[in-house]
Amino acid sequence: MASVTVLACFGLGLLFGSFANVVIHRIPAGGSVVAPPSACPACGAGITPRDNVPLLSWVLLRGRCRSCATAISARYPLVELATGVVFALVGWRVGLDWALPGFLLFAWTLLVIAVIDAETRRIPNRLTYPLTPALLVLLMLAAVLNGEPLRGLQALLGGLAAFTALLALALMSPRGMGMGDVKLAAFIGVGLGYLGWGEVLVGVFGGFLLGGVVAMALLATRLRGRKDLLPFGPYLAVGALLAVVAGRPLIDGYLRLTGLA
């Protein structure tokens, strides 16, 4: 059953990865994710169903539009593959549980926001405003159906705690963190709060640690200067996904290492 769940999540991830590409392309431009149908940005030719199969179509087309032969960015299959892999990992970690839909939404949103923030240095309110309460509702419902209603409250408190912590940091250092990061923290806190307070700490601390390591590496290689600002959303997203997939083993390992377990 576990392997079936993982494979099903992988296939679902490929499909939602295709939709993620639409959202990544259109949301920053203020467009609709529903209409018009997908088309080649160079020649305007509509994308037919046979050319819209995740991963496979890009390979068969050799990364080019069928109509005008314009190159199609490798980002499209990479996003599809990444979504499939992350969905599979979430399926493996969460299992066939009422909370699985919520954590698939959690993973999908983080991937989309990470790519958008990396490309535009913006985290759209059009994503965090509706999807944060949607995630909370899904996880609260899962908590009730699983007979653990306190997990729903924990998700809410996790969101409030992460939001408050990053809001304080943003007010103290407005150049180092934007309000988009603060709103993303609320979303992350809801998801990780359902799992436990340890996962909230792993996710947020992991994001800061990863961001700090990358920033130092870029400074050391002179690819960025001290005054250059880096988007923080991708690091928060990776930290949060790490906390979902490996948060509990990391927490247990730390407790054993420090003699607290």
N, C-alpha and C positions, 0 to 999 in steps of 0.2 A: 504493500500500500504506500509506503514511503517513497519508493522509486517512482510509482505512478504519479504521485503528487508532485514530485520534483520535475518529471518530464512534462506533465500538464502545465505546470507553472512556467517552464521554459518556453513551450509553444505559445502560451498566453502572453508571455513577455515579448516575444517576437512581434506579435500583432500589436500590442500596446506600444512597442518601440516605434513602429511605423507611425502611429498616431502621435507619439512624442515628437517625432520630427516635424509634423505639421504644427504642433503647439510651439516648438522652439523657433520655427520660422515666422509664424504669424503673430504670436502674442507680443513680442517686442515692437512690431510695426503697427500694433493696434488693430490688427485684422481679426476676422471671425475664424474660429477653428472649425466651423461647420460648412460654410460656403465662402467662395465658390469651390468646386472640386479641384483637386490637385492638378497642377499643370507645370510644364517646363518654364522656368523663369526667363529663359532666353528666347524661345520661339512661341511660347504660349500654347503649345500643343497639350491637350488633356492627357493625363496619365491613365492608360487603360488598365483594367484589372490584371492582365497578364504581366504588365510591367510594374505592378505594385505588390508583388509577393515579397515579403521580408527576406533580406539577404540574397535569395536566389535570383531575383530580377536584376539586381545590380551586377551580379557576377555574369549572368547571361548577356546583359547589355554591355559588358566590359566597361562599366562605369560611364556610359555615355547615353545621351538622349536618343531614342530611336528615330525621332523626326529630324533633328538638326545636328546630331553628333556632338553637342556641347557636353563637356565633361560634367559628370555628377559627382559632387563632393563625397569623399569617402566617409565623411561624418555620418551620412545616412545609414549605411550598413553597420557602422561602428556603434551608433546609438541603438539600433535594433538588437545587435548582438549583446551589448552591455545590458540592455533591459532584460533580455532573455536569461542571461547568466545571473543577474541580481534577483530576478523573480525566482529562479531555480534555487538559489541560496536561501531566500526567504521561505520558500516552500519546505526546504529541508529543515530549517531552523524552527519554524512555527508549526509545521505539520498540518494535518487536516483538522483544523480548529476553526471555531467561529471567528477568531481574530484574524484569520488569514486574509480575507478581503481588505481589512483595514491596513495590514502591513504591506500588501501589494500596492495599495494606493500610496502608502508612505514611501515605498521604494521608488515608484514611478515619479512622484512629485519631486523627490530629491534629485533624481537623475535629470529631469527637465530643468529644474532651477539651477543645478550645477552648470549645465551647458549654457543656459541663457546668461547667467552671471559671468561665466568665463569669457563669453563673447561680447557682452554689452556692459558689464559691470553694473547691472541692474537686476533686482529681484522684483518682478511684477506683482503688484497688489492683486491683480486679476487671478493670480494663482493662490497666494497665501490667504487672502480674505475668504474665499469660499471653501477651500480645501481643508483649512484648519478645523472649522466646525464640522465639516463632513467626516474628517478622520475621528474627531472626538465622538460623534454620534455612533459611528461604526464600532469603535472600541468599547463604548459604554454598553451598546447592545450586545457585543460579544461577552462582556463581563457578566451581564445578567444571564445570558443563555448558558454560560459556563458555570453559573452558580457562584460567581466571585464578584459581586457588585462593588466591592471596595476597590477593585482594580480600575473601574470606571472613574471613581473619585481620584484615585492615584494618577490617572492619565490627565485629568483636569488640573490637579495640583502640580504635576510635572510641567505642564505647559506654562502655568503661571510662574513657577520658579525659574524656568529657563528664560522666559520673557523678561522677568524682573532683573535677573542677573546681567543679561546682555544689555538691557536698557541702561542700567547703572554704568556699565562700561562705555556705552555709546555717549552718554552725557559727559563722562569724564574725558573721553578721547574721541570727539566727533570726527576727526580726520581718519582715525583708525578703523571705525566701524560705522556703517550706515543703518538707518532704520529698517531697511529691507532685511538686514541680517538679524535684527531684533525680532521682526515678525516671523522670520524663518525659524528662529530659536523657539518661539512658541509652538510652532508646528512640530518641531523635533521633540520638544519636551512632552507633548501629548503622546506621541508614539512611544518614546522610550519610558515615559512615566508609567505606562501600562505594564511594561516589563519589570520595572523596579527602579529605585533611586540610584542603585549602583550603575545601571545602564545609562541613566541620565548623565551621571558624572563622567562615565567613560566616553559617551558621545560628545559632550561639550568639550571636555579636556582633550580628547583625541583630535577634535577639529582645531583647537588652538595649537596643540603640539605639532600637528602636520603642517599647519600654516606657518608656524615659526621655523620649522626645519626647511621648508621650501624657500621661505623668504631669505634665510641665511645662506642657502645654497646659491640663490640668484645673486645675492650681494657678493658672495665669494667669487663667483664666476663673472661678475660685472655685467650680467645680463639685465640687471635692474639697479637703479640707484636708490639711495636712502630716502629720497623724496617721492619715489614712485609708489603708488598705492596698488595693492593687489586685491582682486576680488576675494572675499572671505567665504562666500556662499559655498563654493565647491569643497572647501576643507571641512566646513560644518557638515555638509552632506556626506562626505566620505566617513567622517567620524561617527555620524549617526548610523550609517549602514554597517560600519564595523561593530558598533555596539549591539545592533540587532543580531548579527550573525555570530559574533564571538565575544559579546560582552560578558556573559556569565562565566565562561572559562577564564577570561582575563581577570575578572573579579576574584574568582576562587583561587587562581594562581597567585594573585597579589596577597590575598589573605594568608595563604600558606607560606609564602616567602617572608612575610613580616611576622609570622607566628601568631596571627590573630584568629586563625581558623582552628 
